[in-house]
Amino acid sequence: MSDNLEEVSLEVLQHRLIEEVEAQQRLQEELRVALESEKQLRLENDVLWAHLEDRHPGRLTDARDMLARLTEGGELTHELKRSALAPSRQNRTLRQRVRRKIGTLPGVHKMYHGLKNLRK
């Protein structure tokens, strides 16, 4: 009888070992996929930082400060509202507001392009 119990317990242990190995393989595959996506995100982030540094070097320090505040636990919507990266209509100059209003008048767009094409 003890021989039968040993055989059954060996079979149960082997079955559990196979299940553990399969679970470990699934976890390793999930880890590999997660690491690949993280690598892609890092590369994309590096490209975006390089573009920002090339196009708007002054905003790079603003972006780094915002990133530091976000990693410390700040909320994204709050940071975007208070940052200089999100332009506000209240900060526009009188000249900018007048040009915008004139541009919205009927016929101005058509007249501008007509004059522009006459000069060519």
Biopython code that builds the backbone (N, CA, C, O; Angstrom):
import numpy as np
from Bio.PDB.StructureBuilder import StructureBuilder

atoms = [
    (1, "MET", "N", (0.815, -1.188, 0.000)),
    (1, "MET", "CA", (0.000, 0.000, 0.000)),
    (1, "MET", "C", (0.860, 1.254, 0.000)),
    (1, "MET", "O", (0.525, 2.240, -0.657)),
    (2, "SER", "N", (1.950, 1.221, 0.723)),
    (2, "SER", "CA", (2.833, 2.378, 0.753)),
    (2, "SER", "C", (3.479, 2.613, -0.601)),
    (2, "SER", "O", (3.789, 3.750, -0.956)),
    (3, "ASP", "N", (3.686, 1.529, -1.366)),
    (3, "ASP", "CA", (4.232, 1.681, -2.722)),
    (3, "ASP", "C", (3.265, 2.452, -3.614)),
    (3, "ASP", "O", (3.680, 3.285, -4.419)),
    (4, "ASN", "N", (1.988, 2.169, -3.466)),
    (4, "ASN", "CA", (0.970, 2.882, -4.250)),
    (4, "ASN", "C", (0.921, 4.358, -3.866)),
    (4, "ASN", "O", (0.780, 5.227, -4.726)),
    (5, "LEU", "N", (1.036, 4.629, -2.587)),
    (5, "LEU", "CA", (1.016, 6.022, -2.121)),
    (5, "LEU", "C", (2.220, 6.785, -2.639)),
    (5, "LEU", "O", (2.108, 7.951, -3.016)),
    (6, "GLU", "N", (3.374, 6.128, -2.657)),
    (6, "GLU", "CA", (4.572, 6.793, -3.162)),
    (6, "GLU", "C", (4.443, 7.080, -4.653)),
    (6, "GLU", "O", (4.858, 8.138, -5.126)),
    (7, "GLU", "N", (3.864, 6.129, -5.395)),
    (7, "GLU", "CA", (3.665, 6.345, -6.827)),
    (7, "GLU", "C", (2.689, 7.492, -7.076)),
    (7, "GLU", "O", (2.912, 8.322, -7.958)),
    (8, "VAL", "N", (1.608, 7.537, -6.296)),
    (8, "VAL", "CA", (0.611, 8.598, -6.454)),
    (8, "VAL", "C", (1.218, 9.938, -6.073)),
    (8, "VAL", "O", (1.018, 10.930, -6.774)),
    (9, "SER", "N", (1.954, 9.977, -4.978)),
    (9, "SER", "CA", (2.547, 11.244, -4.552)),
    (9, "SER", "C", (3.609, 11.705, -5.546)),
    (9, "SER", "O", (3.760, 12.906, -5.771)),
    (10, "LEU", "N", (4.351, 10.765, -6.148)),
    (10, "LEU", "CA", (5.319, 11.125, -7.171)),
    (10, "LEU", "C", (4.616, 11.693, -8.402)),
    (10, "LEU", "O", (5.075, 12.673, -8.989)),
    (11, "GLU", "N", (3.503, 11.074, -8.788)),
    (11, "GLU", "CA", (2.746, 11.577, -9.935)),
    (11, "GLU", "C", (2.185, 12.967, -9.655)),
    (11, "GLU", "O", (2.208, 13.839, -10.523)),
    (12, "VAL", "N", (1.686, 13.169, -8.448)),
    (12, "VAL", "CA", (1.136, 14.477, -8.070)),
    (12, "VAL", "C", (2.245, 15.519, -8.064)),
    (12, "VAL", "O", (2.057, 16.631, -8.558)),
    (13, "LEU", "N", (3.398, 15.168, -7.507)),
    (13, "LEU", "CA", (4.517, 16.097, -7.478)),
    (13, "LEU", "C", (5.011, 16.422, -8.891)),
    (13, "LEU", "O", (5.342, 17.570, -9.184)),
    (14, "GLN", "N", (5.058, 15.418, -9.759)),
    (14, "GLN", "CA", (5.464, 15.660, -11.137)),
    (14, "GLN", "C", (4.462, 16.564, -11.850)),
    (14, "GLN", "O", (4.853, 17.463, -12.595)),
    (15, "HIS", "N", (3.180, 16.328, -11.623)),
    (15, "HIS", "CA", (2.145, 17.159, -12.236)),
    (15, "HIS", "C", (2.257, 18.614, -11.747)),
    (15, "HIS", "O", (2.152, 19.556, -12.533)),
    (16, "ARG", "N", (2.469, 18.772, -10.442)),
    (16, "ARG", "CA", (2.636, 20.130, -9.892)),
    (16, "ARG", "C", (3.892, 20.801, -10.458)),
    (16, "ARG", "O", (3.880, 21.998, -10.742)),
    (17, "LEU", "N", (4.962, 20.038, -10.619)),
    (17, "LEU", "CA", (6.196, 20.577, -11.172)),
    (17, "LEU", "C", (5.981, 21.039, -12.618)),
    (17, "LEU", "O", (6.466, 22.099, -13.013)),
    (18, "ILE", "N", (5.266, 20.251, -13.388)),
    (18, "ILE", "CA", (4.969, 20.624, -14.776)),
    (18, "ILE", "C", (4.133, 21.910, -14.804)),
    (18, "ILE", "O", (4.394, 22.795, -15.619)),
    (19, "GLU", "N", (3.148, 22.020, -13.937)),
    (19, "GLU", "CA", (2.323, 23.227, -13.868)),
    (19, "GLU", "C", (3.162, 24.445, -13.497)),
    (19, "GLU", "O", (2.986, 25.524, -14.062)),
    (20, "GLU", "N", (4.078, 24.266, -12.539)),
    (20, "GLU", "CA", (4.942, 25.374, -12.122)),
    (20, "GLU", "C", (5.872, 25.817, -13.257)),
    (20, "GLU", "O", (6.098, 27.011, -13.451)),
    (21, "VAL", "N", (6.405, 24.855, -13.995)),
    (21, "VAL", "CA", (7.295, 25.173, -15.109)),
    (21, "VAL", "C", (6.517, 25.929, -16.195)),
    (21, "VAL", "O", (7.024, 26.904, -16.751)),
    (22, "GLU", "N", (5.298, 25.487, -16.497)),
    (22, "GLU", "CA", (4.472, 26.175, -17.492)),
    (22, "GLU", "C", (4.129, 27.596, -17.041)),
    (22, "GLU", "O", (4.156, 28.537, -17.834)),
    (23, "ALA", "N", (3.808, 27.730, -15.755)),
    (23, "ALA", "CA", (3.503, 29.062, -15.227)),
    (23, "ALA", "C", (4.732, 29.970, -15.304)),
    (23, "ALA", "O", (4.620, 31.152, -15.631)),
    (24, "GLN", "N", (5.898, 29.410, -15.002)),
    (24, "GLN", "CA", (7.130, 30.193, -15.081)),
    (24, "GLN", "C", (7.419, 30.604, -16.521)),
    (24, "GLN", "O", (7.872, 31.724, -16.757)),
    (25, "GLN", "N", (7.170, 29.738, -17.475)),
    (25, "GLN", "CA", (7.370, 30.083, -18.887)),
    (25, "GLN", "C", (6.411, 31.190, -19.323)),
    (25, "GLN", "O", (6.810, 32.098, -20.052)),
    (26, "ARG", "N", (5.144, 31.122, -18.882)),
    (26, "ARG", "CA", (4.190, 32.182, -19.207)),
    (26, "ARG", "C", (4.640, 33.518, -18.619)),
    (26, "ARG", "O", (4.560, 34.552, -19.282)),
    (27, "LEU", "N", (5.110, 33.494, -17.385)),
    (27, "LEU", "CA", (5.577, 34.726, -16.743)),
    (27, "LEU", "C", (6.799, 35.298, -17.456)),
    (27, "LEU", "O", (6.920, 36.513, -17.611)),
    (28, "GLN", "N", (7.704, 34.417, -17.889)),
    (28, "GLN", "CA", (8.877, 34.887, -18.625)),
    (28, "GLN", "C", (8.484, 35.517, -19.953)),
    (28, "GLN", "O", (9.075, 36.515, -20.364)),
    (29, "GLU", "N", (7.495, 34.945, -20.624)),
    (29, "GLU", "CA", (7.022, 35.520, -21.891)),
    (29, "GLU", "C", (6.368, 36.886, -21.658)),
    (29, "GLU", "O", (6.597, 37.825, -22.421)),
    (30, "GLU", "N", (5.555, 36.994, -20.602)),
    (30, "GLU", "CA", (4.941, 38.281, -20.271)),
    (30, "GLU", "C", (6.002, 39.321, -19.931)),
    (30, "GLU", "O", (5.883, 40.482, -20.319)),
    (31, "LEU", "N", (7.034, 38.910, -19.211)),
    (31, "LEU", "CA", (8.123, 39.818, -18.868)),
    (31, "LEU", "C", (8.869, 40.271, -20.121)),
    (31, "LEU", "O", (9.226, 41.443, -20.235)),
    (32, "ARG", "N", (9.105, 39.364, -21.053)),
    (32, "ARG", "CA", (9.781, 39.710, -22.299)),
    (32, "ARG", "C", (8.968, 40.723, -23.097)),
    (32, "ARG", "O", (9.522, 41.686, -23.628)),
    (33, "VAL", "N", (7.666, 40.512, -23.183)),
    (33, "VAL", "CA", (6.799, 41.440, -23.913)),
    (33, "VAL", "C", (6.789, 42.806, -23.225)),
    (33, "VAL", "O", (6.851, 43.839, -23.893)),
    (34, "ALA", "N", (6.712, 42.813, -21.894)),
    (34, "ALA", "CA", (6.703, 44.077, -21.154)),
    (34, "ALA", "C", (8.019, 44.831, -21.333)),
    (34, "ALA", "O", (8.020, 46.053, -21.482)),
    (35, "LEU", "N", (9.129, 44.110, -21.320)),
    (35, "LEU", "CA", (10.427, 44.760, -21.509)),
    (35, "LEU", "C", (10.577, 45.320, -22.922)),
    (35, "LEU", "O", (11.165, 46.387, -23.102)),
    (36, "GLU", "N", (10.055, 44.618, -23.921)),
    (36, "GLU", "CA", (10.107, 45.136, -25.294)),
    (36, "GLU", "C", (9.292, 46.410, -25.435)),
    (36, "GLU", "O", (9.740, 47.372, -26.059)),
    (37, "SER", "N", (8.093, 46.419, -24.856)),
    (37, "SER", "CA", (7.269, 47.627, -24.962)),
    (37, "SER", "C", (7.898, 48.781, -24.184)),
    (37, "SER", "O", (7.815, 49.932, -24.614)),
    (38, "GLU", "N", (8.528, 48.485, -23.044)),
    (38, "GLU", "CA", (9.208, 49.542, -22.297)),
    (38, "GLU", "C", (10.384, 50.100, -23.098)),
    (38, "GLU", "O", (10.629, 51.307, -23.077)),
    (39, "LYS", "N", (11.099, 49.247, -23.792)),
    (39, "LYS", "CA", (12.220, 49.693, -24.620)),
    (39, "LYS", "C", (11.720, 50.594, -25.746)),
    (39, "LYS", "O", (12.333, 51.621, -26.038)),
    (40, "GLN", "N", (10.613, 50.215, -26.378)),
    (40, "GLN", "CA", (10.037, 51.044, -27.432)),
    (40, "GLN", "C", (9.591, 52.398, -26.892)),
    (40, "GLN", "O", (9.795, 53.424, -27.541)),
    (41, "LEU", "N", (8.984, 52.406, -25.709)),
    (41, "LEU", "CA", (8.559, 53.672, -25.103)),
    (41, "LEU", "C", (9.755, 54.551, -24.767)),
    (41, "LEU", "O", (9.698, 55.767, -24.948)),
    (42, "ARG", "N", (10.830, 53.954, -24.284)),
    (42, "ARG", "CA", (12.036, 54.736, -23.995)),
    (42, "ARG", "C", (12.624, 55.352, -25.253)),
    (42, "ARG", "O", (13.031, 56.514, -25.248)),
    (43, "LEU", "N", (12.669, 54.577, -26.331)),
    (43, "LEU", "CA", (13.193, 55.102, -27.590)),
    (43, "LEU", "C", (12.316, 56.245, -28.105)),
    (43, "LEU", "O", (12.824, 57.269, -28.561)),
    (44, "GLU", "N", (11.007, 56.060, -28.030)),
    (44, "GLU", "CA", (10.090, 57.112, -28.463)),
    (44, "GLU", "C", (10.258, 58.359, -27.599)),
    (44, "GLU", "O", (10.228, 59.479, -28.107)),
    (45, "ASN", "N", (10.432, 58.164, -26.308)),
    (45, "ASN", "CA", (10.632, 59.284, -25.395)),
    (45, "ASN", "C", (11.935, 60.013, -25.719)),
    (45, "ASN", "O", (11.974, 61.244, -25.703)),
    (46, "ASP", "N", (12.998, 59.270, -26.011)),
    (46, "ASP", "CA", (14.275, 59.897, -26.373)),
    (46, "ASP", "C", (14.152, 60.714, -27.653)),
    (46, "ASP", "O", (14.716, 61.803, -27.761)),
    (47, "VAL", "N", (13.408, 60.180, -28.622)),
    (47, "VAL", "CA", (13.203, 60.916, -29.873)),
    (47, "VAL", "C", (12.436, 62.209, -29.604)),
    (47, "VAL", "O", (12.776, 63.259, -30.149)),
    (48, "LEU", "N", (11.410, 62.134, -28.772)),
    (48, "LEU", "CA", (10.626, 63.334, -28.456)),
    (48, "LEU", "C", (11.467, 64.372, -27.717)),
    (48, "LEU", "O", (11.345, 65.569, -27.980)),
    (49, "TRP", "N", (12.321, 63.924, -26.792)),
    (49, "TRP", "CA", (13.183, 64.874, -26.084)),
    (49, "TRP", "C", (14.170, 65.527, -27.051)),
    (49, "TRP", "O", (14.423, 66.729, -26.969)),
    (50, "ALA", "N", (14.722, 64.734, -27.964)),
    (50, "ALA", "CA", (15.662, 65.295, -28.941)),
    (50, "ALA", "C", (14.971, 66.301, -29.847)),
    (50, "ALA", "O", (15.545, 67.339, -30.174)),
    (51, "HIS", "N", (13.754, 66.006, -30.252)),
    (51, "HIS", "CA", (12.990, 66.936, -31.088)),
    (51, "HIS", "C", (12.703, 68.224, -30.320)),
    (51, "HIS", "O", (12.832, 69.322, -30.863)),
    (52, "LEU", "N", (12.316, 68.082, -29.065)),
    (52, "LEU", "CA", (12.032, 69.264, -28.242)),
    (52, "LEU", "C", (13.291, 70.100, -28.058)),
    (52, "LEU", "O", (13.237, 71.329, -28.111)),
    (53, "GLU", "N", (14.413, 69.445, -27.844)),
    (53, "GLU", "CA", (15.673, 70.162, -27.669)),
    (53, "GLU", "C", (16.082, 70.879, -28.951)),
    (53, "GLU", "O", (16.648, 71.971, -28.909)),
    (54, "ASP", "N", (15.788, 70.250, -30.097)),
    (54, "ASP", "CA", (16.142, 70.850, -31.379)),
    (54, "ASP", "C", (15.223, 72.024, -31.712)),
    (54, "ASP", "O", (15.698, 73.078, -32.136)),
    (55, "ARG", "N", (13.928, 71.855, -31.528)),
    (55, "ARG", "CA", (12.954, 72.870, -31.933)),
    (55, "ARG", "C", (12.786, 73.987, -30.909)),
    (55, "ARG", "O", (12.756, 75.165, -31.267)),
    (56, "HIS", "N", (12.676, 73.618, -29.647)),
    (56, "HIS", "CA", (12.386, 74.593, -28.591)),
    (56, "HIS", "C", (13.313, 74.369, -27.396)),
    (56, "HIS", "O", (12.884, 73.806, -26.389)),
    (57, "PRO", "N", (14.566, 74.795, -27.486)),
    (57, "PRO", "CA", (15.498, 74.522, -26.384)),
    (57, "PRO", "C", (15.083, 75.190, -25.077)),
    (57, "PRO", "O", (15.388, 74.677, -24.001)),
    (58, "GLY", "N", (14.398, 76.316, -25.152)),
    (58, "GLY", "CA", (13.964, 76.986, -23.928)),
    (58, "GLY", "C", (12.903, 76.209, -23.183)),
    (58, "GLY", "O", (12.806, 76.305, -21.960)),
    (59, "ARG", "N", (12.114, 75.450, -23.897)),
    (59, "ARG", "CA", (11.045, 74.685, -23.255)),
    (59, "ARG", "C", (11.546, 73.393, -22.630)),
    (59, "ARG", "O", (10.822, 72.741, -21.877)),
    (60, "LEU", "N", (12.779, 73.023, -22.939)),
    (60, "LEU", "CA", (13.319, 71.779, -22.412)),
    (60, "LEU", "C", (13.410, 71.813, -20.890)),
    (60, "LEU", "O", (13.082, 70.831, -20.225)),
    (61, "THR", "N", (13.852, 72.937, -20.340)),
    (61, "THR", "CA", (13.926, 73.034, -18.875)),
    (61, "THR", "C", (12.522, 73.036, -18.266)),
    (61, "THR", "O", (12.307, 72.458, -17.200)),
    (62, "ASP", "N", (11.559, 73.690, -18.945)),
    (62, "ASP", "CA", (10.176, 73.663, -18.457)),
    (62, "ASP", "C", (9.641, 72.234, -18.440)),
    (62, "ASP", "O", (8.979, 71.820, -17.488)),
    (63, "ALA", "N", (9.934, 71.490, -19.498)),
    (63, "ALA", "CA", (9.467, 70.108, -19.583)),
    (63, "ALA", "C", (10.124, 69.240, -18.518)),
    (63, "ALA", "O", (9.473, 68.373, -17.934)),
    (64, "ARG", "N", (11.413, 69.466, -18.260)),
    (64, "ARG", "CA", (12.088, 68.685, -17.216)),
    (64, "ARG", "C", (11.515, 68.998, -15.842)),
    (64, "ARG", "O", (11.336, 68.101, -15.018)),
    (65, "ASP", "N", (11.226, 70.283, -15.593)),
    (65, "ASP", "CA", (10.619, 70.648, -14.310)),
    (65, "ASP", "C", (9.243, 70.012, -14.154)),
    (65, "ASP", "O", (8.899, 69.511, -13.083)),
    (66, "MET", "N", (8.456, 70.036, -15.236)),
    (66, "MET", "CA", (7.135, 69.426, -15.182)),
    (66, "MET", "C", (7.236, 67.924, -14.954)),
    (66, "MET", "O", (6.462, 67.358, -14.183)),
    (67, "LEU", "N", (8.182, 67.281, -15.621)),
    (67, "LEU", "CA", (8.377, 65.841, -15.443)),
    (67, "LEU", "C", (8.756, 65.521, -14.002)),
    (67, "LEU", "O", (8.284, 64.537, -13.433)),
    (68, "ALA", "N", (9.605, 66.350, -13.417)),
    (68, "ALA", "CA", (9.984, 66.129, -12.017)),
    (68, "ALA", "C", (8.778, 66.263, -11.094)),
    (68, "ALA", "O", (8.603, 65.467, -10.171)),
    (69, "ARG", "N", (7.941, 67.281, -11.349)),
    (69, "ARG", "CA", (6.744, 67.457, -10.512)),
    (69, "ARG", "C", (5.765, 66.306, -10.692)),
    (69, "ARG", "O", (5.121, 65.882, -9.733)),
    (70, "LEU", "N", (5.647, 65.793, -11.929)),
    (70, "LEU", "CA", (4.727, 64.676, -12.164)),
    (70, "LEU", "C", (5.223, 63.393, -11.503)),
    (70, "LEU", "O", (4.422, 62.615, -10.984)),
    (71, "THR", "N", (6.536, 63.165, -11.517)),
    (71, "THR", "CA", (7.056, 61.963, -10.872)),
    (71, "THR", "C", (6.962, 62.050, -9.354)),
    (71, "THR", "O", (6.945, 61.028, -8.669)),
    (72, "GLU", "N", (6.900, 63.266, -8.833)),
    (72, "GLU", "CA", (6.734, 63.423, -7.391)),
    (72, "GLU", "C", (5.281, 63.260, -6.965)),
    (72, "GLU", "O", (4.984, 63.227, -5.771)),
    (73, "GLY", "N", (4.372, 63.157, -7.936)),
    (73, "GLY", "CA", (2.978, 62.897, -7.578)),
    (73, "GLY", "C", (2.015, 63.979, -8.021)),
    (73, "GLY", "O", (0.861, 63.976, -7.592)),
    (74, "GLY", "N", (2.443, 64.899, -8.857)),
    (74, "GLY", "CA", (1.544, 65.936, -9.342)),
    (74, "GLY", "C", (0.554, 65.381, -10.345)),
    (74, "GLY", "O", (0.790, 64.339, -10.956)),
    (75, "GLU", "N", (-0.571, 66.092, -10.513)),
    (75, "GLU", "CA", (-1.590, 65.664, -11.469)),
    (75, "GLU", "C", (-1.322, 66.319, -12.815)),
    (75, "GLU", "O", (-0.956, 67.492, -12.880)),
    (76, "LEU", "N", (-1.504, 65.562, -13.882)),
    (76, "LEU", "CA", (-1.187, 66.027, -15.224)),
    (76, "LEU", "C", (-2.047, 67.224, -15.618)),
    (76, "LEU", "O", (-1.527, 68.191, -16.174)),
    (77, "THR", "N", (-3.338, 67.182, -15.344)),
    (77, "THR", "CA", (-4.210, 68.289, -15.755)),
    (77, "THR", "C", (-3.827, 69.574, -15.033)),
    (77, "THR", "O", (-3.838, 70.652, -15.628)),
    (78, "HIS", "N", (-3.493, 69.463, -13.768)),
    (78, "HIS", "CA", (-3.092, 70.640, -12.998)),
    (78, "HIS", "C", (-1.786, 71.212, -13.546)),
    (78, "HIS", "O", (-1.643, 72.428, -13.676)),
    (79, "GLU", "N", (-0.835, 70.335, -13.864)),
    (79, "GLU", "CA", (0.451, 70.788, -14.383)),
    (79, "GLU", "C", (0.307, 71.438, -15.749)),
    (79, "GLU", "O", (0.971, 72.435, -16.030)),
    (80, "LEU", "N", (-0.553, 70.886, -16.605)),
    (80, "LEU", "CA", (-0.746, 71.475, -17.923)),
    (80, "LEU", "C", (-1.420, 72.838, -17.829)),
    (80, "LEU", "O", (-1.126, 73.734, -18.620)),
    (81, "LYS", "N", (-2.314, 72.995, -16.874)),
    (81, "LYS", "CA", (-2.992, 74.283, -16.719)),
    (81, "LYS", "C", (-2.032, 75.371, -16.267)),
    (81, "LYS", "O", (-2.122, 76.512, -16.719)),
    (82, "ARG", "N", (-1.122, 75.024, -15.384)),
    (82, "ARG", "CA", (-0.242, 76.061, -14.843)),
    (82, "ARG", "C", (1.052, 76.231, -15.633)),
    (82, "ARG", "O", (1.811, 77.169, -15.388)),
    (83, "SER", "N", (1.302, 75.332, -16.574)),
    (83, "SER", "CA", (2.572, 75.407, -17.302)),
    (83, "SER", "C", (2.499, 76.412, -18.442)),
    (83, "SER", "O", (1.420, 76.824, -18.867)),
    (84, "ALA", "N", (3.638, 76.783, -18.910)),
    (84, "ALA", "CA", (3.724, 77.693, -20.057)),
    (84, "ALA", "C", (3.552, 76.930, -21.358)),
    (84, "ALA", "O", (3.434, 77.545, -22.418)),
    (85, "LEU", "N", (3.536, 75.591, -21.300)),
    (85, "LEU", "CA", (3.385, 74.795, -22.509)),
    (85, "LEU", "C", (1.959, 74.851, -23.039)),
    (85, "LEU", "O", (1.740, 74.629, -24.230)),
    (86, "ALA", "N", (1.002, 75.138, -22.198)),
    (86, "ALA", "CA", (-0.387, 75.250, -22.627)),
    (86, "ALA", "C", (-0.726, 76.728, -22.759)),
    (86, "ALA", "O", (-1.004, 77.378, -21.751)),
    (87, "PRO", "N", (-0.712, 77.279, -23.967)),
    (87, "PRO", "CA", (-0.943, 78.713, -24.121)),
    (87, "PRO", "C", (-2.367, 79.099, -23.740)),
    (87, "PRO", "O", (-3.316, 78.337, -23.924)),
    (88, "SER", "N", (-2.476, 80.271, -23.219)),
    (88, "SER", "CA", (-3.764, 80.774, -22.775)),
    (88, "SER", "C", (-4.182, 81.942, -23.649)),
    (88, "SER", "O", (-3.332, 82.709, -24.103)),
    (89, "ARG", "N", (-5.465, 82.089, -23.888)),
    (89, "ARG", "CA", (-5.953, 83.207, -24.699)),
    (89, "ARG", "C", (-5.827, 84.531, -23.948)),
    (89, "ARG", "O", (-5.804, 85.593, -24.569)),
    (90, "GLN", "N", (-5.747, 84.479, -22.646)),
    (90, "GLN", "CA", (-5.629, 85.708, -21.866)),
    (90, "GLN", "C", (-4.261, 86.357, -22.051)),
    (90, "GLN", "O", (-4.126, 87.565, -21.856)),
    (91, "ASN", "N", (-3.264, 85.597, -22.415)),
    (91, "ASN", "CA", (-1.909, 86.111, -22.544)),
    (91, "ASN", "C", (-1.626, 86.693, -23.928)),
    (91, "ASN", "O", (-0.509, 87.145, -24.182)),
    (92, "ARG", "N", (-2.609, 86.691, -24.824)),
    (92, "ARG", "CA", (-2.377, 87.207, -26.169)),
    (92, "ARG", "C", (-2.305, 88.726, -26.142)),
    (92, "ARG", "O", (-2.976, 89.391, -25.354)),
    (93, "THR", "N", (-1.474, 89.247, -27.024)),
    (93, "THR", "CA", (-1.330, 90.701, -27.107)),
    (93, "THR", "C", (-2.526, 91.287, -27.853)),
    (93, "THR", "O", (-3.302, 90.566, -28.482)),
    (94, "LEU", "N", (-2.653, 92.592, -27.770)),
    (94, "LEU", "CA", (-3.739, 93.276, -28.460)),
    (94, "LEU", "C", (-3.628, 93.053, -29.968)),
    (94, "LEU", "O", (-4.632, 92.853, -30.652)),
    (95, "ARG", "N", (-2.415, 93.090, -30.466)),
    (95, "ARG", "CA", (-2.197, 92.898, -31.900)),
    (95, "ARG", "C", (-2.672, 91.509, -32.345)),
    (95, "ARG", "O", (-3.317, 91.378, -33.386)),
    (96, "GLN", "N", (-2.360, 90.488, -31.569)),
    (96, "GLN", "CA", (-2.775, 89.131, -31.902)),
    (96, "GLN", "C", (-4.295, 88.992, -31.868)),
    (96, "GLN", "O", (-4.886, 88.342, -32.731)),
    (97, "ARG", "N", (-4.919, 89.604, -30.872)),
    (97, "ARG", "CA", (-6.380, 89.521, -30.784)),
    (97, "ARG", "C", (-7.056, 90.235, -31.943)),
    (97, "ARG", "O", (-8.052, 89.743, -32.474)),
    (98, "VAL", "N", (-6.521, 91.409, -32.353)),
    (98, "VAL", "CA", (-7.100, 92.159, -33.466)),
    (98, "VAL", "C", (-6.945, 91.377, -34.765)),
    (98, "VAL", "O", (-7.886, 91.292, -35.555)),
    (99, "ARG", "N", (-5.774, 90.811, -34.987)),
    (99, "ARG", "CA", (-5.554, 90.039, -36.221)),
    (99, "ARG", "C", (-6.485, 88.840, -36.285)),
    (99, "ARG", "O", (-6.985, 88.490, -37.354)),
    (100, "ARG", "N", (-6.714, 88.216, -35.150)),
    (100, "ARG", "CA", (-7.632, 87.067, -35.120)),
    (100, "ARG", "C", (-9.051, 87.501, -35.452)),
    (100, "ARG", "O", (-9.738, 86.839, -36.230)),
    (101, "LYS", "N", (-9.492, 88.602, -34.873)),
    (101, "LYS", "CA", (-10.853, 89.080, -35.135)),
    (101, "LYS", "C", (-11.019, 89.493, -36.596)),
    (101, "LYS", "O", (-12.048, 89.212, -37.211)),
    (102, "ILE", "N", (-10.014, 90.154, -37.145)),
    (102, "ILE", "CA", (-10.095, 90.569, -38.552)),
    (102, "ILE", "C", (-10.131, 89.335, -39.452)),
    (102, "ILE", "O", (-10.850, 89.319, -40.451)),
    (103, "GLY", "N", (-9.369, 88.314, -39.110)),
    (103, "GLY", "CA", (-9.339, 87.102, -39.913)),
    (103, "GLY", "C", (-10.649, 86.351, -39.920)),
    (103, "GLY", "O", (-10.914, 85.580, -40.843)),
    (104, "THR", "N", (-11.483, 86.561, -38.901)),
    (104, "THR", "CA", (-12.759, 85.848, -38.851)),
    (104, "THR", "C", (-13.866, 86.593, -39.576)),
    (104, "THR", "O", (-14.967, 86.061, -39.721)),
    (105, "LEU", "N", (-13.603, 87.807, -40.034)),
    (105, "LEU", "CA", (-14.626, 88.552, -40.773)),
    (105, "LEU", "C", (-14.907, 87.881, -42.115)),
    (105, "LEU", "O", (-13.997, 87.317, -42.722)),
    (106, "PRO", "N", (-16.163, 87.934, -42.590)),
    (106, "PRO", "CA", (-16.487, 87.270, -43.855)),
    (106, "PRO", "C", (-15.767, 87.922, -45.034)),
    (106, "PRO", "O", (-15.738, 89.147, -45.153)),
    (107, "GLY", "N", (-15.196, 87.108, -45.888)),
    (107, "GLY", "CA", (-14.554, 87.578, -47.095)),
    (107, "GLY", "C", (-13.087, 87.918, -46.951)),
    (107, "GLY", "O", (-12.401, 88.089, -47.959)),
    (108, "VAL", "N", (-12.586, 88.022, -45.743)),
    (108, "VAL", "CA", (-11.186, 88.405, -45.538)),
    (108, "VAL", "C", (-10.257, 87.322, -46.068)),
    (108, "VAL", "O", (-9.255, 87.624, -46.715)),
    (109, "HIS", "N", (-10.578, 86.088, -45.801)),
    (109, "HIS", "CA", (-9.737, 84.978, -46.255)),
    (109, "HIS", "C", (-9.639, 84.978, -47.783)),
    (109, "HIS", "O", (-8.548, 84.862, -48.341)),
    (110, "LYS", "N", (-10.781, 85.107, -48.451)),
    (110, "LYS", "CA", (-10.805, 85.097, -49.921)),
    (110, "LYS", "C", (-10.071, 86.312, -50.483)),
    (110, "LYS", "O", (-9.348, 86.196, -51.472)),
    (111, "MET", "N", (-10.250, 87.470, -49.862)),
    (111, "MET", "CA", (-9.598, 88.684, -50.339)),
    (111, "MET", "C", (-8.072, 88.593, -50.154)),
    (111, "MET", "O", (-7.312, 89.003, -51.031)),
    (112, "TYR", "N", (-7.637, 88.056, -49.016)),
    (112, "TYR", "CA", (-6.206, 87.916, -48.748)),
    (112, "TYR", "C", (-5.547, 87.046, -49.807)),
    (112, "TYR", "O", (-4.509, 87.411, -50.360)),
    (113, "HIS", "N", (-6.147, 85.901, -50.090)),
    (113, "HIS", "CA", (-5.545, 84.994, -51.074)),
    (113, "HIS", "C", (-5.647, 85.559, -52.485)),
    (113, "HIS", "O", (-4.779, 85.296, -53.317)),
    (114, "GLY", "N", (-6.688, 86.328, -52.765)),
    (114, "GLY", "CA", (-6.791, 86.977, -54.073)),
    (114, "GLY", "C", (-5.668, 87.992, -54.276)),
    (114, "GLY", "O", (-5.059, 88.044, -55.345)),
    (115, "LEU", "N", (-5.397, 88.800, -53.246)),
    (115, "LEU", "CA", (-4.312, 89.765, -53.318)),
    (115, "LEU", "C", (-2.949, 89.072, -53.404)),
    (115, "LEU", "O", (-2.057, 89.516, -54.127)),
    (116, "LYS", "N", (-2.811, 88.006, -52.674)),
    (116, "LYS", "CA", (-1.559, 87.264, -52.680)),
    (116, "LYS", "C", (-1.291, 86.677, -54.058)),
    (116, "LYS", "O", (-0.158, 86.696, -54.540)),
    (117, "ASN", "N", (-2.332, 86.157, -54.687)),
    (117, "ASN", "CA", (-2.169, 85.558, -56.022)),
    (117, "ASN", "C", (-1.932, 86.642, -57.093)),
    (117, "ASN", "O", (-1.297, 86.364, -58.110)),
    (118, "LEU", "N", (-2.431, 87.863, -56.881)),
    (118, "LEU", "CA", (-2.183, 88.949, -57.826)),
    (118, "LEU", "C", (-0.705, 89.344, -57.839)),
    (118, "LEU", "O", (-0.158, 89.712, -58.879)),
    (119, "ARG", "N", (-0.073, 89.263, -56.672)),
    (119, "ARG", "CA", (1.336, 89.648, -56.574)),
    (119, "ARG", "C", (2.244, 88.662, -57.286)),
    (119, "ARG", "O", (3.366, 89.016, -57.649)),
    (120, "LYS", "N", (1.795, 87.451, -57.491)),
    (120, "LYS", "CA", (2.636, 86.430, -58.133)),
    (120, "LYS", "C", (2.788, 86.636, -59.579)),
    (120, "LYS", "O", (3.467, 85.855, -60.245)),
]
sb = StructureBuilder()
sb.init_structure("model")
sb.init_model(0)
sb.init_chain("A")
sb.init_seg("    ")
for serial, (resi, resn, name, xyz) in enumerate(atoms, 1):
    if name == "N":
        sb.init_residue(resn, " ", resi, " ")
    sb.init_atom(name, np.array(xyz, "f"), 0.0, 1.0, " ", f" {name:<3s}", serial, name[0])
structure = sb.get_structure()
